[in-house]
Amino acid sequence: MPRVGFLDKNHISGIKKVVLSNGITVFMEELPERKKAVFLAGIGAGSRDDPLDLQGISHLVEHIQFKSNQFRSAEEIPEDVEDGGGRIHAGTDSHSTVIYIDRIRPYLLSKNIRILYEIISNFEYNTDEIEREKLEASTEIRKHIEDPEEYYLGHLFIPSLLRKTFGEKPIPGNRKTIKKITKEDLVDFKKRFHLPNNMIIIVCGKFDGERVLKKIERTFGRLKLKPLESREFKISLINRRKEIFKKRKGLGLVYLALGYRTSGFDSYDSLKLMLLDSILSSGMSSRLPKRLTNERGIGYDELQSVYDDYGGIGVFYITVGGFDPRRFKEARNIILKELEDLKTNLAGKREFLRAKNQLLSEADGAMDDLQSRAEWLSDCYFTKSIFDPRNLKKYISKISREAVRRTAQKYFGQNYTLTALVPENFEK
C-alpha cells in the first residue's frame, strides 16, 4: 500500500493547501518576516517518462520553456523577470520538472505569476529556436561525457546501479536521440504531461495570500483539465554485485563510485539513511574524510556520500574522484570497511550527535533560502516524503544509534554496485 506523503494531507502546519477546480494543487506558505517570495510550478514528469527512442525529451521540454512564446520573446522573458530583481530557473530530474522565479518583491508577484503562466500554457514555438536549443543540449551532453567528473557518476555509475529501471536513462538523454526530436514531439510530450492535474504550485515568502490565490485562479486556473495517461514504473530495490571498469585513453586518474539501491523518501528508513550519510561525509571530522583524506591523502576534490531518491528508488552511494590509480584497492577496501563497521558497531555517542547536528544545520540552511525551500517542498511532494523538512528535529531526536545500525545492516550488503573510470593501462 503506497504511503501518504506529508504534503498529501489535508491539513499541513503553516501551509495553506488549495486544490483548484482543474486539479492543480496550490501550497502557500506565508512568511511575513521575509522580504521577498518565490513562485514555483512543478510538473510530475521527468526522464522516467521519456520514450526510449526520445531520451532527453523531458529535459529538452524544460529548456524550450524559456524560448519565445505567443506572449513574449525569448529575450523579453528574462528581462521582464530581472527588471524587478527576480531570477527565473528550471530543472528536470527523473520524476519531476520545476520552473520557478525567486527573489520576487511582493508587489511584483502578480506580474511574475503571469509570466510563468504564459510559459506553462504556451504550445507555440519557433522551429529555429528549438534547433539551436537541440545543438546546445547536444554540446552539453558531449561536455558531460568528455569531463570525467561528470561522466563517472551520471553516465556510468547511476545507469549501472539502476540497470533495467527507468533510472538508467540519463536525464539529458544522448546525442542520437536529441538529434531526432522534433518540435511536434516536444509539443506532444508537453500536452501529455504538463497538465493541471499533474501539476503543483508552491508560493513561499512574503505575500498576500488572498490576492495571490485570486491571481493563480485567474491564470493557472484557466488551464484545461484533461485525462492523464496511466503510468506504471518498475520499482526494484534488489541489489546485485557488480564491479564495472571503464577504461579511457588519456586519463591519468581513477574515479570511483560504490553504492546500493535503497528505500526512497517515502520510507521510514529515509531519515536513518540521511544520518548514515551524515556520519560518513558531512564534514572533515566525519568518517570518510578522516580515513581517506586526512590519513591517506585520497579524495581531496571529490569525496562524498549521497542519499537520494530517483522517483521511488532510493540510492545510497560513495564517490571518490580523481586519485592515484595505484591506490584504487586501498580506497575501495576502506570504504567497504567503514560500511561494515556501521553494520557491526554502534556509532560513537559524540559522532552520532555531531551527525544529527550536521544534518539539522544543512536542513536549516535550505529552509532559510526561499529557493531551496520551495525546491525541497516540491521534491517532497513528488517523492511522497513522509517527513516535513521544516521540522526534522522532531523526527531525528527520536532515532537511536541502534536504529541506524539496523538500517546499515538492512541495506549495506555484499551486493553493491561499483564502477570505476580508469586509465587505459589500469590493472585491477
N, C-alpha and C positions, 0 to 999 in steps of 0.2 A: 504493500500500500504506500503510495507516494506521500512523503511528509509535506506538511504545510509550512512554507517559509514565513518568517515573522511579518513580512510585508503583505502576505496574503490575508492576514487577519483583518477584521472589520475595524477594530479599534487599536491604534498604534500611538503610544505615548509621544506627544509633541509633534505629531504629524497628522494633518487633515487629509483624509483619503476620500476622493470623489470619483465615481465611475460615470462618465458621460454616456448619453443615450446611444452613441455609436460604438461604445465598448472601450474607449481609451480610459485607462486608469491614471488619475492625477494624484500625485503626492505633493503636498505643500507643507514645508517646514519653515515657519516664520521665526526668524532670529533677529529681533529688533535691535540688538546690541551691535550687529554688523552694519557696515556702511554700504555694502553692495549685495548683489544677488547673482545667482547662476540659474540658467534655464536649460534643461536637458530634455531631449526627446530620445527615447530608447526603443529599438525595434527588436523583436525576438527572432532575428535571423542573422546567421553568420556563416562561416566556412563550412559548417556541417550541412548546410542546405545547398552547397554548390554541387551541381551535377558533375560527374567525373570528367566529362569532356569540356566542362566550362569552369574548371577550378580557378578560383580567384575572382569570380564574378561578384560575390558579396562585397569583397574589398574594393573592387572597381566601382560598384554602385555607390559606395561611400565616397569615393574620390570625386565622382561626377556631380555630387550634390552641390559642390561649390562652383560648378560651371554655370554659364548663362541660363536663365530660365525665362519664362514668359513675363516676369515682373522686373527683373534686374539683370544686368550683365555680370559676367564673372569678375570684373573689376569693381563694380558697384557694391557687390555683396560684402566683401571685407571692408571696403571704405565706409559703408554706412554703419557697420558694427563698430569699427575702430574710431570713427569720429567722436564717439562718446566715451572712449576709453575701454571698450569691451574687446574680447577676443573670441573668435569662432574656431571650434575644433571638431574633430570627429575621430572615431576609432572603431575597428572591427576585430572581434575575436571569434572563437569557434561557435558561439551561441547567440551573440547579440551584436548590434551596431548602435552606436550612440553619436548624436550630433548635439552640440551644446555651445552656448555662449556664456562666458563668465565675465566677472568684473563689471557687471551691469549696474549703473546708477539707478536707483528706484524709479525716478521719473522717466527713464528711457526703457523700462521693462516692456511696456506695451509695444513700442516700436520693434524691439528685438524679438518678441513673440511673433509678430507679423512676419519678420524676415525668416525665421525658422519655419513658420507655416508655409510660406511660399516655396521654400526649399523642399519640404516634405511632400507637398501637394503637386509639385511640378512633374510632368512627364514629357515635356518638350525640350529636346536637347539638340545642340549644334553638332553635326557629324564631325566637322573638323576639330572641334574641341575634344571630342571623345577620342579621336585617333591620336591626338597629341598626348592625351592622358594615358592611353594604352602604351605609347612609346615610353613615357615616363615610368609607368608601372613595370614595364619590361626591363628598363635600365635599373630600377630599384631592386628587382629580383636578381639581376646579374651581379649587382654590388653585394647583395647578401650571400650569394653563392661564392663569390671570389674572396670575400672577407672571412677568414677562418673563425673569427669570434662570433660572427652572425651565423655562419653555416653549421657549425658543430652542434648547436642547440636546436635551432628552428628547422633545419633541413636534414639533420642526421639523427639526433637523439630523440626528439619528440615523435617524429614519424616512426622510429623503430620501437619506442616504448608503446605507442598507441596503434601498432600494426593491426590491420583488419578492423579498425573502427573509424568513425568519421574524423577522429583526432589526427589521423596520419596525413590528412590533406593540409599542406602548408597554407596558411591564411592568405598570403599574396598570390597563391597559385603558382603556375610555371609559365615560362615564356611562350611555350607552344599553345597552351590554352588561352592565354591572354590575347595572343595574336588573332585567334579565330572568333573572339567575342564581338558581336555586332551591336549596334545601337538598339536594334529590336530585341536582342537578348537581354540587354540591360533594363530596358523599359518593362519587358515581360517579367523579369525577376522582381523588380520593384513593385509591380502591380500585384504579384502573387503574395509577397511577404510584408511589404510596407503598408499594412492595413491597420485601421484604428483598433480593431480587436486583437492586434498583435503588437500593441504599442503602449508605452507608458510615458508620462511626463513628470519630471521632478523639478520643483522650484525650491531653492534653499536661499536663505539670507533675509535681507531687509526688503519687505514689500507689503503692499496692502492686499491681503488675501482675497477679499471680496471683489476688488477691482480686477485682480489678476485672473480669478476664476471666470469672470464675465468675459474677459478678453480671450481666454482659452476657448470658451464655449462659442464665441463669435468667429473664431478661426479654426482651430483643430476640431471643434465640434461639428464643422461642416463636412469633414471627411466622410465619405460614404461607407457604411458598414457592408462588407462582403464576406462570403464564406471563406474561412481559412482552411486550406487543404490539410488533411490529416497527415501527420509526420511521425514516423517511428524511427528511433535511433538506437543502434546496437550499443548497449552499455555492458561492458565486460571488465571486471576488476581482476581477472585471472592473470597472474604473472608467470612468465616462462623465462628460464635462464637463457640469456643471450649476451654474447660478447662480440661486438662488431667493430672491425678496424678498417678505416677508410684511409688509404694512402694518397698523398697529394705531392706532386712534383714541386720542388722549390720550397717546401715547407721545412722549417728548422726546429719547430717546437711541437709539442703534443697538446691536444685539447681533449679533456676527459669529462664525461658525464656518466653518472650512475644513479639509477633510481627505480621506483616502483609505481605501479598503479595503486591507488588507494580509494577510500570513500571520498566523496566531494563535500561541498559546503552544506549540503542538506543532511549531513550526518552529525550525530552527537560526538563522533570522534574528531570532528574538524578542529575544534579548539585545542585538543590534545596534540594533534599533528602540528598545529601552529606553534605550540610550546616546544615540541621536538625540534622544529625548525629554528626556534629562538635559542635553544640550548646549543645547537650546532654552529650557528653562524650569525648571531645578532650583533656581535661586536668583537673587538680584538681580544676580549677576555673569554670568549666562547670557545668551544672545543676545536673546531677545525682551524681557525687562525692560530690557536696555541700550538696544536700538534704539527700542522703543515707549514705555516708561515713563520711563526716565531722560533720554533725549534729546528726547522729544516730548510727554511728559505724557499718553500714551494708555494706558488699560488698568490703572489703579491697582487696581480692585476685582476684576476678573475677567480675568486674563491667564494662560493656561497652555497647554501642550501635553500630550496624553494618548495613551498607547498602551494598548489594552485588547483583550480577547478576548470576542466575543459568540458563544459556543458554536461555535467553529470558524472564525468570520470575524473576522480582526483588524481593528482600526480605529486609525488614527492621525490625530489632529486637533488643531487650534489654536483656542482661543476667546478673543475679546476682547469683554468685555461692558460695556455702559453707557458709551459715549463719544459725543462730538460727531458727529452725522451728517455734518457738513461735512468731517470727516476720514476718512470711510469709505475712499475710494480710496487715501489715503495709507497707512492701516493695512493694507489688502489688499495693496498693492504691496510694502510692507516685508516682510510675511510671505512672499510669493512670492519675493522677492529672497533672503531667508535660506534658503529651501528650495533655491533654485537654487544658492546658494553651497555648500551642503552636498554637492551633486552634483558641483560643479566643482572645489572646492578641499579639501585635507585640513584637518581641524580642527587648530588650533594645539596644540602639544605640551602646554603648560600647561593649556589649555582642555580637552583630551581627558582628561588625568589628573584634573582637577577634576570632570569629568562622571562618570568612573568612581568617584571617591571619594564623590560625592553619591549615586550610585545604591547603592553599598555601605552608606552610612550609613542611607539610607532602608530598605534591606532589614534591616539590623541592628536598627533601631528596631522594625520589625514583628516580628522574631523575639524581641525582648526582651519584647514584650507577648503574653501567652499567648492572649488572644482573637484578636489579629491573626494570630498564628502558626497557630492552628487553622483560621481562615478561609482563609488563604493556602494551606495544605496541602490543604484541601477544594477550593479553586478549581483547584489544580494537578491534582488527581485528575480532575475533571470536564472540564477543558480539555486533558487529556493533555500537560501541560507536561513537556518533556524535561529541564528544568533544576531542580535541587534548590535552593530559595531559601535554605536554611540554609548553603549553600556556594557562593554566587555568585562569590566572589573567585577561586575556582579556574577558573571559566569566563571571567570578564571579563578576567583578566590576559592571556589568550591572544588577545584581539580587538585588531586593529590599526586604525590610522586609515584605512588604505586599505580595509579590510573594511567599515568604517562608511560610507565614501564610496560604495562599490559598492552598499550596501544603499539609500542615499538615491537613487542612480541607478535602482535597480530599482523603487522604489515612488513616488517623488515626481515624477510626470509632469505633463503639461498637463491630464490628465483628472481634475481634482479636483472635489469637491462643495463648493459654497459656499452657505450660507444666511445670511440677514440678517433679523432682526426690526427693522423700521424705522418711523419716524413716518409718519403718513398723507400728509404733504406731501413725503416724501422723493423726490429725483430722483437717478437713477443718474449 
